[in-house]
Amino acid sequence: MPSQGSTQQPTAELDARYSSALNPRPGASEVTATDWAEARRLLEAAEIFWLSTVRPDGRLHVTPVIAAWHDGAVYFSTGPGEQKAKNLAHDGHCALTTGGNSLTEGLDLVIEGRAERVSDPARLEEVITAYGAKYGPHVTSSEGTFHGIDDALRQGTAVAFAVTPTTAYGFGRDDGVYSHTRWTF
């Protein structure tokens, strides 16, 4: 689990094999690795993530989740009996993906790491606060889609997981100029 106040900065590397740096398009020769601060800003703003886990028999399981970046990790929650929770109990390795659907703009992000269940009550309160700050009425209003998640997390009818990145990838698109950044933590 991440330590509070985690400020670890990853190393960034542009992978020219999958970037426009090798393609003679206008602007391609100036392609550089995306700064982690920009990636983190997008992680903080993203509303939906796709969580990929591995079933005990090796098959993949992919499902959308809400998640909040807080203190060096991505936090998400689920019911303790849901498939993703079962998969993570067997193998904590996972990936969280977010981004857009445009071919010409945006930055898709992939966070790889190991999900660890959040059991510390103080840390759980931080996750609840991060959810409220990010999703607002979706979690705080009685009409909100995820209203009651705070009580569910406190009572254990929902569980929270933290994924501290070990590796992250950014796939950028800027009007046909592409970049592929790998961040290693």
C-alpha positions in Angstrom: 0.0 0.0 0.0 1.3 3.5 -0.7 2.8 5.5 2.1 1.0 8.7 2.9 2.5 11.7 1.0 4.1 9.5 -1.6 5.9 11.7 -4.1 7.8 9.1 -6.1 8.5 10.4 -9.6 8.8 7.7 -12.3 11.3 7.7 -15.1 9.7 8.4 -18.4 10.9 6.9 -21.7 9.5 7.5 -25.2 9.3 4.3 -27.2 10.0 5.5 -30.7 8.9 2.2 -32.2 5.3 3.0 -31.4 5.5 6.8 -31.7 5.5 9.2 -34.6 9.2 9.9 -34.0 10.1 7.4 -36.8 7.3 8.6 -39.1 8.1 11.7 -41.3 4.7 13.4 -40.5 4.9 17.2 -39.7 5.7 17.6 -36.1 6.7 14.0 -35.6 10.4 14.7 -35.1 9.5 16.8 -32.0 7.6 14.0 -30.2 8.8 13.6 -26.6 7.8 11.5 -23.7 4.7 12.7 -21.9 5.4 14.3 -18.5 4.1 12.3 -15.6 2.5 15.4 -14.1 0.2 15.6 -17.2 -0.6 11.8 -16.9 -1.4 12.2 -13.2 -3.6 15.2 -14.0 -5.6 13.1 -16.4 -5.8 10.2 -13.9 -7.2 12.5 -11.3 -9.8 13.8 -13.8 -10.9 10.5 -15.4 -14.3 9.3 -14.4 -14.3 5.8 -15.7 -11.5 3.2 -15.6 -11.4 -0.3 -17.1 -10.0 -2.9 -14.6 -8.4 -6.0 -16.0 -7.9 -8.9 -13.7 -7.0 -12.6 -14.2 -9.4 -15.4 -13.2 -7.9 -18.4 -11.5 -8.1 -20.4 -14.7 -6.1 -17.7 -16.6 -9.0 -16.1 -18.5 -9.1 -12.3 -18.4 -11.9 -10.3 -16.7 -12.4 -6.7 -17.7 -15.0 -4.4 -16.1 -15.6 -0.7 -15.7 -15.0 0.9 -12.3 -14.9 4.3 -10.7 -11.6 5.2 -9.2 -9.7 8.0 -7.5 -6.0 8.8 -7.7 -4.9 9.6 -4.2 -1.5 9.7 -2.5 0.4 7.8 -5.2 -2.2 5.1 -6.0 -5.4 4.5 -7.8 -8.2 3.4 -5.5 -11.4 1.5 -6.6 -14.0 -0.5 -4.9 -16.2 -3.5 -5.5 -18.4 -6.0 -3.6 -16.5 -8.7 -1.8 -18.3 -11.4 -3.8 -17.9 -9.9 -7.2 -15.7 -11.6 -9.8 -13.0 -8.9 -9.7 -12.6 -9.2 -5.9 -12.4 -13.0 -6.3 -9.8 -12.7 -9.0 -7.7 -10.2 -7.0 -7.8 -12.6 -3.9 -6.2 -15.2 -6.2 -3.8 -12.9 -8.0 -3.5 -9.2 -7.2 -1.8 -8.3 -10.5 -4.1 -6.0 -12.6 -4.2 -3.1 -14.9 -6.4 0.0 -14.9 -7.0 1.8 -18.2 -8.6 5.1 -19.0 -8.7 7.5 -21.9 -10.8 8.5 -24.9 -12.1 7.3 -28.2 -10.5 9.8 -30.6 -7.9 8.8 -33.2 -6.5 12.3 -33.4 -6.4 13.7 -29.8 -6.1 12.6 -26.2 -3.9 10.4 -24.0 -4.9 6.9 -23.1 -3.4 5.6 -19.9 -2.6 2.2 -18.5 -1.6 1.6 -14.9 -0.1 -1.8 -14.1 0.4 -2.9 -10.5 -0.8 -5.1 -7.7 -4.1 -4.4 -6.0 -4.0 -4.5 -2.3 -7.1 -4.5 -0.2 -7.5 -1.4 2.0 -8.1 -2.5 5.6 -6.8 0.4 7.7 -9.9 2.4 8.8 -8.0 5.8 8.6 -6.9 5.0 5.0 -10.4 3.9 4.2 -11.7 7.3 5.3 -9.2 8.9 3.0 -10.5 6.8 0.1 -14.1 7.8 0.9 -13.0 11.5 1.0 -11.2 11.1 -2.3 -14.3 9.6 -3.9 -16.5 12.4 -2.5 -14.1 15.1 -3.8 -13.9 13.5 -7.2 -17.4 12.3 -7.9 -19.4 14.8 -5.8 -23.2 14.2 -6.0 -22.7 10.8 -7.6 -21.6 9.5 -4.2 -22.9 12.2 -1.8 -26.5 12.8 -3.1 -29.3 10.4 -2.1 -30.1 10.4 -5.9 -26.4 9.7 -6.8 -25.5 6.5 -8.7 -23.0 5.4 -6.1 -24.7 7.0 -3.0 -24.1 5.0 0.1 -20.7 3.7 -1.0 -19.1 5.4 2.1 -21.3 3.3 4.4 -20.8 0.2 2.3 -17.0 0.6 2.6 -17.2 1.2 6.3 -19.5 -1.8 6.9 -17.5 -4.1 4.6 -20.3 -4.7 2.1 -18.0 -3.1 -0.4 -14.2 -3.4 -0.3 -11.6 -0.9 -1.5 -8.3 -1.7 -3.3 -5.2 0.4 -3.9 -3.1 -0.1 -7.0 0.3 1.6 -6.7 1.8 1.7 -10.2 4.8 -0.3 -11.0 4.6 0.6 -14.7 2.4 2.9 -16.6 1.9 3.6 -20.3 0.6 6.7 -22.1 -0.6 6.6 -25.7 -0.8 10.1 -26.9 -2.5 11.5 -30.1 -2.1 15.1 -31.2 -3.6 15.7 -34.6 -2.1 12.5 -36.1 1.2 12.7 -34.2 1.4 9.8 -31.8 3.5 9.1 -28.8 4.0 6.1 -26.6 5.5 6.8 -23.1 6.5 4.2 -20.5 6.8 5.3 -16.9 8.7 3.1 -14.6 8.3 3.6 -10.8 
